[in-house]
Each structure stands twice: as structure tokens, then as C-alpha cells.
Amino acid sequence: MPDTSLRRARFSVAAVFLIHAAVFGTWATRIPAIKHHIGINDGQLGIALAGLAVGLFIGTRLAGVTVERFGSRPAIRTAILVLCAALIGPALAGNLLALTVALAVLGVLGGFIDVAMNAQAVIVERGYGRPIMNSLHGLWSVGLLAGSVIGAGAAALNMSTKLHFGLVGAGLVAPAVLALGGLLAAGAEALPAELGRHEPSERPLLLQPVVLLLGLIAFSSFSAEGAAADWSAVYLRDSLHTGAGFAASAFVAFSCAMAACRLLSDRLTARFGPVLVVRTGSLVAGFGLGLGLMVHRPSAGVAAFALMGVGLAPVVPLTFSAAGNTGLGPTGVILGRVVTMGYLGSIVGPIVIGALAQAVGLRSALLLLVALTLVIAGTARFTSFAAGGTRLSTPAWPGAEPYDDAKGAAP
């Protein structure tokens, strides 16, 4: 049974996942209000959102180096409080430039914390000796839904974004301060001796095959998740001719199914291993979406996106767990690379779907997501390094020597 310090660490890192998600759930629900307040058009809003995307990329790259040098605990402790304060930035923006800068700052902090909290989650998971990453990501989904529901209520009450964001930001500071004391220190982040790394090579870490293939899995899953967020309601509304309310239920079904499945997937991973869980999940997602698109009925569309949520639920958590346990190098650096590639997918996927929809129609364009699930299924074996995998306690490469995260070198 985990000792008290590990249980406290799990509670603390779970709080970070919830707070991180709540901030972005809060922001997402009030985009229309901020757009209207500043008086910008759709194209200008796209520019501002590009600032958020650029910030996310920068944040993930900064996090790897910072976590490697100082550990994830101080990185999280500082950044999570700044994130709570930075939430007010978009609400205070009075023009396009100010909004773009505010979103870039929010993106840097969000990407930075994403890497740091997953690095902390990996070492807590190591301490437990069994999978816990899915449940933590499930709590992230719960936090996103909570932030979205509260945001929808604030919008319905016509509450100003300044008041709304100020209250949420201030409300999140107290639990952040109280909960973060249990995070594990840098000394706990050393990889176990049995986890190896590749022999020194001139090949950059980013180009190591395992890092690239885990990045491909993250890219594919994030692409599909982003497309579900941006295009599911549009598909039901425009292609299946449903009402706006019913159309919105497609993404609600996707989000709820993903959250619920993540809360259950740790047990499945412990029993069947990460490779089988990821491969089966991706095939369920692809089959469900493909069948729903073939049936071409509103109820089938909602069910298709729900099955897609169920199937994709364990993919990203297990990919991040695997990235943290390859033993190829510092946990934070490898996670940073994989998370960055995942974020790239969340941007590229919806854009490509939109371009394809213009050429062949949205229904046919969404078949690209089925292809992405097949990519995940085909590369699932590289998630075997995740907790619960058959290779967790063996070197990532034959003949490798152990990598010590605390020292940054093989002992």
C-alpha cells in the first residue's frame, strides 16, 4: 500500500490537473463574450487564438529544460499560481493586440504546467507501482467540464468576463496553495536503475525512434480530439440537419464518455497492459466513428462521437506515461517533446478537416479521424513502457545503461 507521502503527492498532482483544466474550461466558454466586448471579427479572433497556440508550444519547450534542472515540484508550485492570476488577462484586454498577448501568456503557462504536472504524475505513478495516469487525466476532463458548466452559467446570467474570471481565478488560488504541499521533490524523480537509456548517440533526443513514435500517437489522438471539439456539432447541425441543442450534444457525449472511461482505464491497464488497452481503444474509436458516419442519422452521430471518446480516453494518458518511462533521457525533456507533438496535432487536425470538408464534404473529411485511429493501433506497441506494461521494469533499449534523472547522466 502506498505510504502517506505518496498518497499526499497523488492528491496534490490531482489538484493540479483539476485547476489546470478548470482555467481552460472557464476561458473557452466565454470566447464569444470576449470577442463581442473587444469588437473583433472571426479572422481577428483566429489571430488571437494563434497566440494561444504559439504560447502552448513555447511553454512545452520551456518546461522540459526547467523540470530537468529544478524538478517538477518548484515548476508547478510557481506556475500554477501565476496561471490562476493570468486567467484575468483575456478579460482585461481592450483590443486585438492585448488579447493576443494575454492568450499567449495563458498558453505558455498552460503548456508549461501540462508537461510539469505529467512529469510529476509519472514519478507518483512509479511510486505506486501501478497505473494511475488515466484517473488523473480523467480528473482533468472533470475539471474541464466543471469550468465549462460554471462558464455557461455565468454566460447565461450575462456576468461580465472580468468578474467571472476574477472570481474563478481567486477561487482556485486557495486550493492550489493548500494542495500543492504534497508534491514530490526532485530527488524522487530519478529513474529506477532497471530503466535504461540508449547508449550515447549523435542523434538528437527528438529524433529517437521511440520519442517520434510516441509523438505520432499523441499527434494522432490530439488531432482526433481537436476535430471532435471543433467539428462534431457542425457535422450534426449542417450534415444531419439537427437543431443547435441536439448538435451540441455530440461533443457533450464525447467529453462525458472520455471522462468516465479515463476514470476506469487504470484497472484495465493493470489487468491487460497498456498496449492492448491503447490498441483496442483506438479500434473502438475508429469503428464507432466509421459506423456512425455510414449510418448517417443524428442518433448514430451522437453515439459515434461517444464511442470515439471511450476509445481515445486511455491513449494520451498511457502515451505520456510511456514517454516518462522510456529511460532514454530526462523525464521532463522527453515529455516536453511528446506533449509538443500532441499540441501540434490539436491545431493541425481541425484545420485539415476543414480543408478536406471544403473539397469532399464534412462527412467524408471525418473519415480522416478513422485513419488516425488506425495509426494509433499500428503504433500502440510503443506504449509498452507505460506503467503496467510488460517492459516497465526492463531497459528501453537492449544493452542500455540506466539514466539518472536527478544527476542527468548514467551512474
C-alpha positions as CSV (number, residue, x, y, z in Angstrom):
1,M,0.0,0.0,0.0
2,P,1.4,3.5,-0.8
3,D,2.8,5.4,2.1
4,T,1.4,8.7,3.3
5,S,3.7,10.9,1.3
6,L,2.7,9.1,-2.0
7,R,-1.0,9.5,-1.2
8,R,-0.4,13.2,-0.5
9,A,1.5,13.5,-3.7
10,R,-1.3,11.9,-5.7
11,F,-3.8,14.2,-4.1
12,S,-1.6,17.2,-4.9
13,V,-1.0,16.4,-8.5
14,A,-4.7,15.6,-9.0
15,A,-5.5,19.1,-7.7
16,V,-3.1,20.5,-10.3
17,F,-4.9,18.6,-13.1
18,L,-8.2,19.9,-11.9
19,I,-7.1,23.5,-11.6
20,H,-5.3,23.5,-15.0
21,A,-8.5,22.1,-16.7
22,A,-10.8,24.5,-14.9
23,V,-8.9,27.5,-16.1
24,F,-9.1,26.5,-19.7
25,G,-12.7,25.3,-19.4
26,T,-13.5,28.8,-18.0
27,W,-11.8,30.6,-20.8
28,A,-13.4,28.5,-23.6
29,T,-17.0,29.2,-22.6
30,R,-16.6,33.0,-22.7
31,I,-14.8,33.3,-26.1
32,P,-18.0,34.8,-27.7
33,A,-18.4,37.4,-24.9
34,I,-14.8,38.5,-25.2
35,K,-15.0,38.6,-29.0
36,H,-18.1,40.8,-28.7
37,H,-16.6,43.0,-26.0
38,I,-13.4,43.8,-28.0
39,G,-15.3,44.1,-31.3
40,I,-13.3,41.8,-33.5
41,N,-14.3,39.6,-36.3
42,D,-13.8,35.8,-36.8
43,G,-10.5,36.3,-38.7
44,Q,-9.1,38.6,-35.9
45,L,-10.2,36.1,-33.3
46,G,-8.3,33.4,-35.2
47,I,-5.2,35.6,-34.9
48,A,-5.7,35.9,-31.1
49,L,-6.2,32.1,-30.8
50,A,-3.0,31.6,-32.8
51,G,-1.3,33.5,-29.9
52,L,-2.6,30.9,-27.5
53,A,-1.3,28.1,-29.8
54,V,2.1,29.6,-30.1
55,G,2.2,30.1,-26.3
56,L,1.4,26.4,-25.7
57,F,4.3,25.4,-27.9
58,I,6.7,27.7,-26.2
59,G,5.5,26.5,-22.8
60,T,6.1,22.9,-23.5
61,R,9.6,23.5,-24.7
62,L,10.5,25.7,-21.7
63,A,9.1,23.1,-19.3
64,G,11.3,20.2,-20.3
65,V,14.5,22.2,-19.6
66,T,13.1,23.6,-16.3
67,V,11.9,20.3,-15.0
68,E,15.2,18.7,-15.8
69,R,17.1,21.3,-13.9
70,F,14.9,22.1,-11.0
71,G,12.4,19.3,-10.8
72,S,8.6,19.4,-11.4
73,R,7.6,20.4,-7.9
74,P,9.0,24.0,-7.9
75,A,8.0,24.4,-11.5
76,I,4.4,23.5,-10.7
77,R,4.2,25.5,-7.5
78,T,5.2,28.7,-9.2
79,A,3.4,28.3,-12.5
80,I,0.0,27.2,-11.2
81,L,-0.4,30.3,-9.1
82,V,0.6,32.5,-12.0
83,L,-1.9,30.6,-14.2
84,C,-4.7,31.4,-11.8
85,A,-3.8,35.1,-12.0
86,A,-3.3,35.1,-15.7
87,L,-6.8,34.0,-16.3
88,I,-8.0,37.6,-15.9
89,G,-5.8,38.7,-18.7
90,P,-8.1,38.0,-21.7
91,A,-11.0,39.6,-19.8
92,L,-8.9,42.8,-19.3
93,A,-7.9,43.0,-22.9
94,G,-9.3,46.0,-24.7
95,N,-8.0,45.3,-28.3
96,L,-6.7,42.6,-30.5
97,L,-3.1,43.0,-29.6
98,A,-3.8,42.9,-25.9
99,L,-5.9,39.8,-26.3
100,T,-3.3,38.1,-28.4
101,V,-0.6,38.8,-25.8
102,A,-2.9,37.7,-22.9
103,L,-3.7,34.4,-24.6
104,A,0.0,33.9,-25.5
105,V,0.8,34.2,-21.8
106,L,-2.0,31.9,-20.8
107,G,-0.7,29.4,-23.4
108,V,2.9,29.5,-22.2
109,L,1.7,28.8,-18.6
110,G,-0.7,26.1,-19.8
111,G,1.8,24.3,-21.9
112,F,4.5,24.6,-19.2
113,I,2.2,23.2,-16.5
114,D,1.0,20.4,-18.7
115,V,4.5,19.0,-19.1
116,A,5.4,19.6,-15.4
117,M,2.2,18.0,-14.0
118,N,2.6,15.0,-16.2
119,A,6.2,14.6,-15.2
120,Q,5.1,14.7,-11.5
121,A,2.3,12.2,-12.3
122,V,4.9,9.8,-13.8
123,I,7.0,9.8,-10.7
124,V,4.0,9.4,-8.4
125,E,2.8,6.5,-10.6
126,R,6.3,4.9,-10.3
127,G,5.9,5.1,-6.5
128,Y,2.5,3.4,-6.6
129,G,3.9,0.7,-8.8
130,R,0.6,0.5,-10.7
131,P,-1.2,2.7,-13.3
132,I,-2.8,5.9,-12.1
133,M,-2.3,8.2,-15.1
134,N,-5.7,7.6,-16.6
135,S,-7.5,8.6,-13.5
136,L,-5.5,11.8,-13.2
137,H,-6.4,12.7,-16.8
138,G,-10.0,11.7,-16.0
139,L,-9.9,14.3,-13.3
140,W,-8.6,16.8,-15.9
141,S,-11.7,16.0,-18.0
142,V,-13.9,16.5,-14.9
143,G,-12.2,19.9,-14.2
144,L,-12.7,21.0,-17.8
145,L,-16.4,20.1,-17.6
146,A,-16.8,21.9,-14.3
147,G,-15.2,25.0,-15.7
148,S,-17.4,24.8,-18.8
149,V,-20.6,24.4,-16.8
150,I,-19.8,27.3,-14.5
151,G,-18.8,29.3,-17.5
152,A,-22.1,28.5,-19.2
153,G,-24.0,29.6,-16.1
154,A,-22.0,32.9,-16.0
155,A,-22.8,33.5,-19.6
156,A,-26.5,32.7,-19.1
157,L,-26.5,35.3,-16.2
158,N,-24.7,37.8,-18.5
159,M,-22.0,38.1,-15.9
160,S,-19.1,40.2,-17.1
161,T,-16.0,38.2,-18.0
162,K,-13.9,40.4,-15.7
163,L,-16.0,39.4,-12.7
164,H,-16.3,35.8,-13.8
165,F,-12.6,35.2,-14.5
166,G,-11.6,37.2,-11.4
167,L,-13.9,35.0,-9.1
168,V,-12.7,31.8,-10.7
169,G,-9.0,32.8,-10.6
170,A,-9.2,33.9,-6.9
171,G,-11.3,30.8,-6.0
172,L,-8.6,28.5,-7.5
173,V,-5.7,30.1,-5.6
174,A,-6.7,28.8,-2.2
175,P,-7.0,25.1,-3.2
176,A,-3.8,25.5,-5.1
177,V,-1.9,26.8,-2.1
178,L,-3.4,24.1,0.3
179,A,-3.0,21.2,-2.0
180,L,0.5,21.6,-3.6
181,G,2.5,20.9,-0.4
182,G,2.4,17.2,-1.1
183,L,4.2,17.2,-4.4
184,L,7.3,15.0,-4.5
185,A,10.7,16.7,-4.5
186,A,13.3,16.5,-7.3
187,G,15.2,13.7,-5.5
188,A,12.2,11.4,-6.1
189,E,12.4,11.9,-9.9
190,A,15.4,9.7,-10.5
191,L,14.6,6.8,-12.8
192,P,14.9,3.4,-11.2
193,A,18.1,1.6,-12.1
194,E,16.3,-1.0,-14.1
195,L,15.1,1.6,-16.6
196,G,17.7,2.2,-19.2
197,R,18.5,4.7,-21.9
198,H,20.1,4.4,-25.3
199,E,23.8,4.4,-25.5
200,P,25.2,8.0,-26.2
201,S,24.4,8.9,-29.7
202,E,24.8,11.8,-32.0
203,R,21.1,11.6,-32.9
204,P,19.1,14.3,-31.1
205,L,16.7,13.1,-28.5
206,L,13.8,14.4,-30.6
207,L,14.8,12.1,-33.4
208,Q,15.0,8.9,-31.3
209,P,12.5,6.4,-32.8
210,V,10.6,5.8,-29.6
211,V,10.2,9.6,-29.0
212,L,9.0,10.1,-32.5
213,L,6.5,7.2,-32.5
214,L,5.1,8.2,-29.1
215,G,4.8,11.7,-30.5
216,L,3.0,10.3,-33.5
217,I,0.5,8.6,-31.2
218,A,0.0,11.8,-29.3
219,F,-0.3,13.8,-32.5
220,S,-3.0,11.4,-33.9
221,S,-5.0,11.3,-30.7
222,F,-4.9,15.1,-30.1
223,S,-5.9,15.6,-33.8
224,A,-8.9,13.5,-33.4
225,E,-9.9,15.1,-30.1
226,G,-9.5,18.6,-31.5
227,A,-11.6,17.7,-34.5
228,A,-14.3,16.3,-32.3
229,A,-14.3,19.5,-30.3
230,D,-14.5,21.7,-33.4
231,W,-16.5,19.7,-35.9
232,S,-18.8,17.3,-34.1
233,A,-21.6,19.9,-33.6
234,V,-21.1,21.3,-37.1
235,Y,-21.5,17.8,-38.6
236,L,-24.8,17.1,-36.8
237,R,-26.1,20.6,-37.5
238,D,-25.1,21.0,-41.2
239,S,-24.8,17.5,-42.5
240,L,-27.5,15.8,-40.5
241,H,-29.7,18.9,-40.2
242,T,-30.4,18.7,-36.4
243,G,-31.2,21.6,-34.1
244,A,-28.4,23.5,-32.4
245,G,-29.1,22.0,-29.0
246,F,-29.0,18.4,-30.3
247,A,-25.9,19.2,-32.3
248,A,-24.1,20.3,-29.2
249,S,-24.9,17.0,-27.5
250,A,-22.4,15.2,-29.8
251,F,-19.4,16.9,-28.1
252,V,-21.0,16.6,-24.7
253,A,-21.3,12.8,-25.3
254,F,-17.7,12.7,-26.4
255,S,-16.4,14.6,-23.4
256,C,-18.5,12.7,-20.8
257,A,-17.6,9.3,-22.3
258,M,-13.9,10.2,-22.3
259,A,-14.0,11.4,-18.7
260,A,-15.9,8.3,-17.5
261,C,-13.6,5.9,-19.4
262,R,-10.5,7.5,-18.1
263,L,-11.6,7.1,-14.6
264,L,-12.0,3.3,-15.2
265,S,-9.0,2.7,-17.5
266,D,-6.3,2.3,-14.9
267,R,-7.9,-1.0,-13.8
268,L,-8.0,-2.2,-17.4
269,T,-4.4,-1.2,-17.9
270,A,-3.3,-3.0,-14.8
271,R,-5.1,-6.2,-16.0
272,F,-4.4,-6.2,-19.7
273,G,-1.4,-3.9,-20.1
274,P,-1.2,-0.5,-21.9
275,V,-0.5,-1.9,-25.4
276,L,-3.8,-3.9,-25.6
277,V,-5.8,-1.1,-24.0
278,V,-4.5,1.5,-26.4
279,R,-4.8,-0.7,-29.4
280,T,-8.3,-1.9,-28.5
281,G,-9.4,1.6,-27.6
282,S,-8.2,3.1,-30.9
283,L,-10.0,0.4,-32.8
284,V,-13.2,1.0,-30.9
285,A,-12.9,4.7,-31.6
286,G,-12.3,4.1,-35.3
287,F,-15.1,1.5,-35.7
288,G,-17.6,3.6,-33.7
289,L,-17.0,6.7,-35.7
290,G,-16.9,4.9,-39.1
291,L,-20.1,3.1,-38.4
292,G,-21.8,6.3,-37.2
293,L,-20.8,8.1,-40.4
294,M,-22.1,5.3,-42.5
295,V,-25.5,5.2,-40.8
296,H,-25.8,9.0,-41.3
297,R,-28.5,9.6,-38.7
298,P,-28.5,12.1,-35.8
299,S,-28.6,9.5,-33.0
300,A,-25.9,7.5,-34.7
301,G,-23.8,10.6,-34.9
302,V,-24.0,11.2,-31.2
303,A,-23.3,7.5,-30.5
304,A,-20.3,7.6,-32.9
305,F,-18.7,10.5,-31.0
306,A,-19.4,8.9,-27.7
307,L,-17.6,5.7,-28.8
308,M,-14.8,7.8,-30.1
309,G,-14.5,9.4,-26.6
310,V,-14.5,5.9,-25.0
311,G,-11.8,4.6,-27.3
312,L,-9.5,7.6,-27.3
313,A,-9.8,8.1,-23.5
314,P,-6.7,6.0,-22.4
315,V,-4.5,6.9,-25.4
316,V,-2.9,10.2,-24.3
317,P,-2.5,9.3,-20.6
318,L,-0.7,6.0,-21.4
319,T,1.4,7.7,-24.1
320,F,2.6,10.3,-21.6
321,S,3.2,7.5,-19.0
322,A,5.3,5.7,-21.6
323,A,7.2,8.8,-22.5
324,G,8.1,9.3,-18.9
325,N,9.4,5.7,-18.6
326,T,11.4,5.1,-21.7
327,G,14.7,5.8,-19.9
328,L,16.1,7.5,-22.9
329,G,16.7,10.7,-21.1
330,P,15.3,13.2,-18.6
331,T,11.6,12.6,-18.0
332,G,10.6,16.3,-18.4
333,V,12.5,16.7,-21.7
334,I,11.0,13.6,-23.3
335,L,7.5,14.5,-22.1
336,G,8.0,18.0,-23.4
337,R,8.8,16.7,-26.9
338,V,5.8,14.3,-26.9
339,V,3.4,16.9,-25.5
340,T,4.5,19.4,-28.1
341,M,3.8,17.0,-30.9
342,G,0.4,16.3,-29.3
343,Y,-0.5,20.0,-29.3
344,L,0.6,20.3,-32.9
345,G,-2.0,17.7,-33.7
346,S,-4.7,19.6,-31.8
347,I,-4.0,22.5,-34.1
348,V,-3.4,20.7,-37.4
349,G,-6.2,18.2,-37.2
350,P,-9.2,20.5,-37.1
351,I,-7.6,22.7,-39.8
352,V,-7.0,19.7,-42.2
353,I,-10.6,18.5,-41.5
354,G,-11.9,21.9,-42.5
355,A,-9.8,22.0,-45.7
356,L,-10.9,18.5,-46.7
357,A,-14.6,19.4,-45.9
358,Q,-14.4,22.2,-48.5
359,A,-13.2,19.7,-51.1
360,V,-15.1,16.5,-50.4
361,G,-17.7,17.3,-47.7
362,L,-17.5,17.1,-44.0
363,R,-18.8,13.5,-43.7
364,S,-16.0,12.2,-45.9
365,A,-13.5,14.5,-44.3
366,L,-14.2,13.0,-40.9
367,L,-13.1,9.6,-42.2
368,L,-9.5,11.0,-41.7
369,L,-10.1,10.5,-38.0
370,V,-10.8,6.8,-38.6
371,A,-7.4,6.7,-40.4
372,L,-5.7,8.3,-37.4
373,T,-7.2,5.7,-35.0
374,L,-5.6,3.0,-37.3
375,V,-2.2,4.8,-37.0
376,I,-2.6,4.6,-33.2
377,A,-3.5,1.0,-33.3
378,G,-0.5,0.3,-35.5
379,T,2.0,2.0,-33.2
380,A,0.4,1.0,-29.9
381,R,3.2,-1.3,-29.0
382,F,5.4,1.7,-28.2
383,T,3.2,2.4,-25.2
384,S,4.6,-0.7,-23.6
385,F,6.8,1.5,-21.4
386,A,3.8,2.9,-19.6
387,A,3.1,1.8,-16.0
388,G,1.5,-1.7,-16.1
389,G,3.4,-2.5,-19.3
390,T,5.5,-5.6,-19.8
391,R,8.6,-3.6,-20.3
392,L,8.3,-1.1,-17.5
393,S,11.0,-2.8,-15.4
394,T,13.3,-3.6,-18.3
395,P,15.7,-1.2,-20.3
396,A,14.1,0.7,-23.1
397,W,16.9,-0.4,-25.4
398,P,19.0,-3.6,-25.3
399,G,22.3,-3.1,-23.6
400,A,21.3,0.3,-22.3
401,E,22.7,1.8,-19.1
402,P,20.4,3.4,-16.5
403,Y,19.7,7.1,-16.8
404,D,19.5,9.0,-13.5
405,D,17.1,12.0,-13.8
406,A,18.4,13.5,-10.6
407,K,22.0,13.6,-11.9
408,G,21.2,14.0,-15.6
409,A,23.6,11.1,-16.6
410,A,24.2,7.4,-16.3
411,P,25.7,6.5,-12.9
